[in-house]
Amino acid sequence: MASNTSRKLNDVEKEIVDKIPSASLEEIKQLLSEPGVRIDCLDEQGTTPLQHAAFKGRSDLCDLFLQRGADVNSNNHIDGYTALMFAALSGKPALVRKMLCAGAKTDPVNRVNRTAAQMASFVGYHKCVSTINNFISFDEVDYYTKPQGLEKEAKLPKHLVTPLVELLNNSYLHPLKVSYFLEANPSLLENSHKVQKVLDIMCEKSMKSADTNDVMAIKVNYYSFMIRNLAKSYNEKEKSLNSWIKSLVKGRDSDGFAEKPEKLIRQSMKEFIYIESDLFLQFIRTVSPVAIGDYPTALSVLTNCVHGQQFKNDNVSCEACGENESTKKCSACKMVYYCSQRCQKLRYTTHKKFCAQLLKEFEELEKKNKDANDKENFSEEKNGEQQVEVKEDSGKLEEAVEKIEIKSEV
């Protein structure tokens, strides 16, 4: 593949750029195989195909371009935008993470002196901001796979680096989501003591370094706590997390609220030893006076601590795991949403006790909305009738004035 020496695109390169929003992966692959195509070719704005794909949210094409050697840190854009900035503006945390894993730098600024994280924050993509600010590179964890100093054995086996990095860089904090991940990556549970030791060291480094990172320390402490508790259940229940996962979604009899996730998060913070942390104190002051089941929940406060203050989110969340943008709705009550069939099935035992009550609430809500709409429509019709009456009265008045004028002339 030819190297990039000019901003002028040849015909095939122009076709690639034009087709990035809608073309199939195979179609772009075919075009890339044409002679003379440069993987980092620049259009008139200095934008590379990788940057175009990142802005359009095409994760599949980003993978392809990166595999073909695209420069993730290309800085030829006329306004100073990088692939990471474009990925952040797409609003997709997974795509942002992909760029970071490919070696994208987080500190370059564009023409308006904003970094990728600042650009994402400006447009309200807070998960993208958190992904950038809390990213842990492969090398940071891989460091623990090599004996240091007088050590005869490394702290962490090599095969655990990838799943551990993936866990630390994921944005979810709900105990059920963490459990799903660890269920799919049991090696972290089978080596839980080694993983916990590494996480505890990372937590200590975050708090004792020159640039204290409370956010990272609290996040790492939380994952260490979760791994310890899940490993215990995993080993006691014949290498299975089924019982543990079911216990997380079981709701209390009074209102169906799942208490265990809330208690786990509170307990994890109780075990955080760096009590001088401002972020820790903020969590304690906020959560302590709140009864379990009331708002704000420990999960919402922990999310704000780790991901930053969240603005109002209109997306519905999963009743079981809290995942945003959940689309599966209970067909009976139409008040509860789920992100997957598994979450819906797990939560069903609790939900069925309250489904009829929720349906009644839904019908009352629908009736209120209908009454409000009818009232609004009636008000609009009334205003229209009044306007007609005013016009009619105005016409009669003008007619009367004309008659008076005629009589006076006579």
N, C-alpha and C positions, 0 to 999 in steps of 0.2 A: 504494500500500500504506500502510495506516495506521501512524502512529508509535506507539511504546510508551509508555504513560502509566500503566499499571496492572499489577499482578501477577496479576490475575484473567484467566484464559484464557476466550475465547469457545468455543463448541462446536467450530468448525472448527480452531482453534488446539490445543485439547485432542486432537483426532483426529490432528493432525500429530505431536504429541509422542508419542502412544501408538503410532503406526505407524512411527516412525523405525527401530526395530530390524529390521523385516521388510518394510516396504512398498517397492514399486518406485519408481524415480526418477520415472517418469511419473505415478504416483499422487500423490506429494508435490507435483509441479509443478502438478497439477490443483487440489489443495487450496490451494496458495499463491495461485492466481489468484482464489480466492473473495474477495468484498468484505469489508473489515474485518479482514483477516488482517495481523498485525504481524510483520515478519521477526525482530524481537528481542523477541517476547512472552516474558514470564517466568512460569514455573509457581510453585507455592507455595514452592519452594526457591530461587527466583531464577535458575533455569537456563534458558538460551535454547535454541531448536532447534539452533543450531550446536553448542552445548556438548553437547547430548544426542547428536548425530550423531558428534561427535569421540570421545566416551566409548565409543560402540558400534563405532567403527572404520569408520563409513560414509563413506569418502572421496568417493564420488559425491555424497552429500547435502551434504557440507561444501562441495564445489565449487558446488553449486546455491545454497546459502544465502549463500555469499560473493559469488557473482555477483549475487544480489538485494540486496546491500548490508548483510549481517549484520555486526555489530560484533565483530571478532575479539578485542577487548580489553574486552568487557563485564565489569564487576566487581560485578554485583549479586547474585552467588551468596551464599547464607547463610553458607557456610564459606570464602568468598573464592576459590573455584576459578575459573580462567579456561579458555578454549577450549584454550589450549596445554597446560595441566595435564591436561585431560581427554584430549587427543590423546596426551600422554606416557604416561598410564596405560593407553591402549589397546595400547601396545607396538608401534606401527607407525611406524618412522622416516620413511617417506614422508609419512604424515599429519602428523607433527610438522613436517616440512619445508614442507608446504603452508601450515600456520598461520604459520610464520615468514616465508614469502614474502608472505603476506597482511598482514604488519605486526605480528604478535603480539609483545608485549613479553616479555622473558625474566626481568625482575627482580621482578614482583609476587610477593607471598607470600600463602599462605592462612592460615587461622586457627591452624594449628600452626607458622606461621612457616617454611614450606618453599616454595622456588621450584619451577617445573615440572621443572627438571633434578634437583633434590633428590628430588622425588616419584618420578621415573622410576628414579633410583638406588636408592631405598628398596625398590622392588618388583623390582629386578634387570633393568630394561630399559636395558642399558648403551649400546646403539646409539642409543636415543632421547636419552640423556644426551649422547653425543658429537655427535649432530646439533644439539642446542641449543648446546652449548659452542663448537662449531667452525663455526657458521653464518656465512656471508659474504653480506651483503645485496647486492641488485642495485645499489644506489646506490654501494657501496664499489668495485665494479668499474667501474661506469659513469663514475666520476670520471676514469678514464684515457682516456675517449673525448673529453675536452675539453682543448684546449691550455692548459697552465698556464704562468703567467709569460711568459717571452720565447719560448716554444715556438711555432713556426709550424704545426706539425702535431701532432695528438693521438697518444698512444702506442699506442692500441688502436682499431681500427675498431668502429663501433657494433654491427655484426651479430655480433660475437664475444662480446658481453657475456653473452647468455643461455646459450650452451653452456659458456662458461667458469665461470659461476656454478654451473651444474648439476654440472659436474665437481668443483669444489671442495667442494660441499656433499654429494656422494655419500659413502657410508660405506665403499665398497670400496677396497681397496689392492692386491689381487693384480694383478700385471702383465697377466695375461690379461683380467681384467675392465676394467682401464683401456684395454687395447687394443681391446676390443669397443666401448667408448664412443667412442674416438677414430676408430675405423673408421666409426661411424655419424655422426660429426661431423667430417668431413675438413677443414672450414674452419680448425679449430684447428691442423692440421698444415700446411696451405697458408700459414698466417701464423705459423708457429712462432717465428720470431725476435721478432716483436712480442709474442706471448703470453709467451714466456720472459722478455723484458725486464720486462713488467708483474709477472710472478710473482717475479722476483728483487727488484724494488722492494718488493713486499708482504712478502717474506721478511725483507728488511733492516729494514723498519718494525716488524715483529713482534719483532725482536731488539733494536732500538735505542730503542723507545718507553719511556716511564716505566714502564708495566706490561708487562714482557717476557712474550711469549707463545711459549714454546719449541715447544709443540704445533703451533701454526699455522705457525711457521717451518719445522719439519721436514716437515709435510704439504705445504706449498707448494713447498718445495725438491724433494720427491720427485716431485710432478707435473711440475715444470719439467724435471727430469732425464728423466722418461719421455717427455714431449713431444719433447724434443730427439732422443732415440734413435729414437722411432717415426717422426719426420719424416724422419730420415736414411734409414731403410728404405723409407718411403713414396715418397720421391722417387727412390730408386735402383731400385725395383721397379715402375716405371711406374704410380705412383699406386695401389698395392695394398699391403695388409698381410698377405696370405695367407701368404707365406713366413715373415714375422716371427711370426705367430700359431702356425704349425705348429712353429716352433723353440721356442716357450715350453712346449709340452706334450710334447716329445720327452724320454723318460726314458733314463737311463743303463742300460747292459747288465747291471750287477750286480744292481740291485734295482728298476729302473724309476723312480727318483726324478728329477723334472724339475729339473735344476740351473740352467738359465738364469734363471728368476724369482728364485731365491735369490741368484745372483751379481749380478743387476741391483739388488736392494734393498741389498745390501752396498756396491756401488759408489756408489749414490746417497748413502749416508751418508758414504762416504769423501770425497765432493765437497762435503759440508756445511761451510762455511767458519767457522762460529761454534763453534769447538771448546771454548769456555768454557761452553757450554750443559750444564746438569746432565742434561737428558734425553738429549742426544747422548752424553755420557760413560756414562750408564747403558746405552744401546744397545751401545756399543763394548765395555764390560766384560762384557756378557752374551753377545754374539755371537762375539767374538774367539776364545775357547777352543773353540768348538763347530765340529766338522767339518761340511762341507756334506752335508746329508742326515740329520744327527742333530738331536735336539730339545734346546733350543728352536730353531726355524727363525727366520731373519731376518724372515719375514713375521709370525710370531706375536709377536715382540718389537716390531716396528714397529706392529702393531695395538694392542698394550698401550700403547705410547708415545702414539699418536694418540687411541685410544678409551678409554684407561684400563684398569686391570687387569681382565681378564676372568675371571669365575668359571667353574667347570666347566660345559660345555655338552653336553647329552646329544644334541643334534641332529647328524645325520650331515652331513658336508660334501662338496662336489663334488670328485672326484678331480682334475679339471682346473683349476678356477678358485677352489676353496675356499669357494664359496657355501654358507652354512648352510641347513638345512631342505631339502636335496636329496632328491628322491623317486624318481628313476629309478635302479633297481638293475640291475646286470649279471645277466641271467637265468641265466647259466651258473655263476658262482662265488658269487654272492649276497653278496659281501664288499665290493664297490665301488659307490659311488653317484655320480650325476651330476645336475646341475640342469637340463640341457637336452639335446636330441638332438645339438645341435652340439658340446657339450663331449664327449659320449660318442663321437661320430664322430672328433673330433680326437685323442682319447686312445687310440683303438682299436689303432693300430699298436703302441704300447708295451704296452698292457694284454694283448693276445692272447698275448704271450710269457710272461706270469705267471699267466694265468687258471687253468690246470690246477693250478698250485701253490697258488693261493688257494682253489680248490675243495677240495683236499685238507685245507687248514687249516680250512676251513669245516666239513667233515665231522668232523674231529677235535674241533672245538669243540662241534659238536652232540652228539657222543658223550659228551664230558665233561659237558655240561649234562644229558644224559639220565641218565647214571650218578649225577650229583649229585641229580637229582630222584628217581630210584629209591631211592637211599640214604635220602633224606629221608622218602619215603613208607614205606619199610620200618621206619624208626625210629619213625614215628608209629603204624604197625600194631603194632609190638612193644610200645610203651608202652600201647596199648589192650589187648593181650593180658595184659600184666602187671597192669593195673588190674582186669581180669576175674578173674585168679587171686587177687589180693588180696581181692577181694570174696567169692570162693568160700571162700578160707581163713578169712576173717573169719566167714563164715556157719557153717563147720564148728566154729570155735572157740567161737562163741556156743552152738551146739548141745551141744558137750561140756560147757561150763560149766553149762548147764541140767540135764544128766544128773547131774553131780556134786552139784548143789544138791538134786535130787530124792532121790538116794541118801542124802545126809546127813540129810534130813528123815525118811526112813524109819528 
